[in-house]
Amino acid sequence: MTMQQAMARDGGDASSNAPLEFRELTTVEDIRLVQDMERRVWGAEDIDVSPVLLMAALVKSGALLLGAFLDGRMRGFAFSVPGDRHGHRLHWSHMTGVDEALRSSGLGTLLKLEQARRVAARGYARIQWTYDPLQSLNAHLNLVKLGASADEYAEHVYGDSTSDLHRGAPTDRFIVTWLLDEAGVPMRSPRLARAAGQEGVAAGTVVTQGGWDRYHADGELPTAPVIRVPVPARFSAMLQEAPDLAMAWRMQTRAQFEALFAAGYEAVSFRRVGESGEYIMVNEVPCPDCP
């Protein structure tokens, strides 16, 4: 498969005919390539870069460290480790990174799908990972393109980060779940069908002032089978340039997401609205007061 063919399959726009190769990374030299990419992708200082000794031990004990190569150069990777959460055997996907020049090319999607295939081949039917729910591009990738869903919210998972992408607000995360069939094909949440054709009820209003989106969350969450929770445009830039506003978004949406998950809602999809967007949250069962 060439990169051009891969991107066309995924809906991306690629101009390269370079052959795309996926390879499991097992050597110390491979791990150092991953370290270099961590520094490029996240701008992290050495203290937050994965240690070689730990990565080597995890690979030896069953972790999957998967690299994507173009013309012999590693341009992306995905790293997952076997584990057990809430009684389910799974692979925990700790990191997925793609070089900046290829982030809109579809390579990240292809990496995750190859990860799913190889994890299923090892006998696992579940993959989980985290991402920042206020990053609209990641929300669209994870819930729409990959078909994962989320029903867990974790506060300040990674502590204070040295990364330029994360500095400025608590590292809160969604925990998303991928259920796989025997061939490693992701299966979407059955609740997605319940949201079809429903506009849903907004959980607050967004106004744009001074170039930034500002959120006014409702005092009480609406009672409805489908609820929409917004995220801002350019949250990474907001973290750096308007950290107080980023913190306000974090605290308001944290309270809403935690309340919705506790009430049985699941984030099953994401609607893009320009650079911003909104989550589609669907309740487990129709509530008595819902229309």
N, C-alpha and C positions, 0 to 999 in steps of 0.2 A: 504494500500500500504506500502511495506517495503522500506527502503532506497535503498536496492539493486535493487529492481524492478524499483524504480524511476530513479536511475542512468542509468540502462540498457536502459530504455525508452528514456533517453536523450543522450545516447551515452557515458556516463561517466563510470568510473571504480570504483565501490564501493565494499567494503568487508564487510559492515555492514548489518545485517538483522534487524536493529532497525526499529520500526514503525515510519513512517513520518507523522506528524500531523500539519496541518495549523490551526491557531487559531487567531481570532481577539482580539487585546489587548486593554483593556478598563480601567484598574485600575491603580492607582498610582504605585503599585508593579510591574505591567507589564512594565510601562514606565521606571522604574528604571533598569529593565533588558535591555531595549533598550539603556539606557545611558551607562551601563557597556559594551555593545557590541560596541557602538560608540568609546569608549576609546580603546578597543582591536583592532578594525578593522582599524581605522584611526590614532591612536596614538595621538588624539587631547587632548589639555589641557581643563580644565573644562570650560573656557570661551567660547569654541566652541562646547560644548556639549549641546544638546537640553534641555531647561528648562522644568521641570515637569509641572509647571503651564500652560505654553503655550501649551505643547503637550496635556494635559488633556482637555483644552478648545477646541482645534482643533478637537479632537476625538468626543467631545460632539456635535460639530457643523457640523459633517459629514465627517471628515477625516477617512481614512482607515489605521489603524496600524495593520499590519499582521505579525504574528510570525510563524516561522517554528521550530518544536520541534522534537527532537530525544531522546527517553528514558526519556522524561520529561524535557529535557534541551533545552532551546532556542539556536539554532545554526545559525539562520538567521532571518532577518526582512525586510519588505518593508513598506514604509510610503508615503502615497499620500493624497493630500488635494483637495477638489473641488474648481473650479475657472472658470474664463472666460478670454480667450485671443483671441484678434482679432475677437471677435464675436462668438467664439466657446466655448460651455460648455465642460469642461474637468476635469480630475483629473491630478494634477501636482504631479509627483512622485519625492519627495524631496530626499529620501535616500533609498538605498537597500544595506544591509550589510550581509556578510556571514563569519563565522569563518574561519581563514586562512587554517586550515586543510581540509576544504571542498570546497575551492574556485575553484578547478578543477573538482569537483565531479558532477556538473550539478545542484546543489541545487539552485544557483542563478537564473538559467533559470526557474526552477520549481516555485520558488517564484514569479517571474514576471508573469508567465502564470496564476498562481492562483490569483494574483492581477488583471490581466486583466479580468478574469472570474467574480470576485466579483465586480469590478467597473462596468462592463456591466450590472450585475444584479441590480445595483443601477440606471440604466438608462443612463449611459454615454457611448459614442461611441469613445472617444478620450482620450489618455493619453500622456502627454509630460514629458520629463525630460532632465537633462543635463549630460554630461560626458566630460572628457578631451579627445579631439580628437587625442592627441599624445600617448595615452595609447592603444597599439595594441590589448591587450587581451579584453579590454572593447569595442573597435571598432568591433572586431569579434563577441563578445557576442551580442551587441546591433543591429548591422546591418545584420548579417548573421543568428545567431541562433534565435534571437527574431524577426527579420524581420522589424525593425523600419527603418526610413529614416530621413535625416536631410537636412534642407534648411535654417537654421539660425545659426549665429555665434555670441556669446556674449563675450565681452572683460572683463576680470578681474571680473567675476560675484560675487565671494565671498570675494573679497579683499585679503589682506595678511592673510594666514592661519597659524595656529600653528601646523597643521598636518605634520608629517614626510613625508607623501606621496605627499604633495602639495607644501611644502616650496621650494623656489628657483626660481620660475618663476610666471608670472601673471596667475591667475586662469581663463584662457580662457576656454570656453566650447562650444560644439555643443549643440543645442536644437533639440532633436529628437522627432518624432511624431509616435505614434502607432494609427492606425485606427482599430476599433474593429467591428465585426459583432454582431448580437444580442446575440449570445452565448458567446461572449468574445473572439473569435478567431481572432488573429491579421491578417490584410490584408496587404500584401506587396505592395510597390509602383508599379504602372503600368509601370513606367520607367525602372524597372529592366529587363523587356523583351527586351528593346532596347539595353541593354548592352550585351546580350547573343551573344556569338561568335565574339565579337569585342575586340581586344587587347587594344584599346584606346591609347592615346598619353600621354607620360610622361610630367609632368610639371617641371621637373628638374632631376638632377642626384644625386645619393648617393654613397659616397665612404667611406670605413672603414679604419680609421687610428688610431693607438694607442688603438685599442679595442673599439673605438666609431664610430658610424655612423655620417657622416657629410653631410650636404645637400647643394647643389649648385642649388638654384632655377633659372629657366630661367628668363631673363630680362622681357620678355613678355609671358603671358600665351598663350598656343597654341589655335588655333581655330579648334575645333573638336567636334563631338557629344558626345564622351566619353573621359574624361581626367582622368589621374591617378596622385594622389598626395600622396607622400610617408610619412611614419612616421618611427621614429627610433626604433631600438631594445633597450630595457632596459631603457625606459625614466625615470622611477622612480629612478633608480640608477644614471642616468645622472644628475637629479636634485640635488642629494646629492654630487656627486663626480666630476661632470664637469658642474657646473651651468652656466658658460658663453656659453658653447655649447648648453645647454638646452634652454637658452634664444635666441640663434640664430635660433634654430629650431622653437621656438614659434613665433618669429617675422616674419620669412620668410613664414611659413605656414599660419599665421594669415592673411597676406596680400593676399595670394592666395585664401584661403577659402572665405574671404569676397568678393573678386572680382568675384569669381565663383558664389557664391550665388546671388550676385547682378545682374549677367548676366543670371540668371534663371536656374542654375545648381542645382542638388540635389544629395546628397551622398546616394546612394542606396545599396551599397555593399562594402565589404572589402576583399582584397586578402592577405592572410598571406604568408609571405616569411620568414621562420624561426621564429625568435622572432620579426621581424619587419613586415612591410606590406605596403599596399597602398590602398587608397580610390578609388572607382569607382564613378566618378562624371558624371552624365548624364544630358544633356541639355533638356530644356522643349520642344523646337521644333527644328528641324534641321535648322542650320544657313545657310544663302545664300552661304557662302564661304566654307562650310564643304564638304568634299568628299562624 
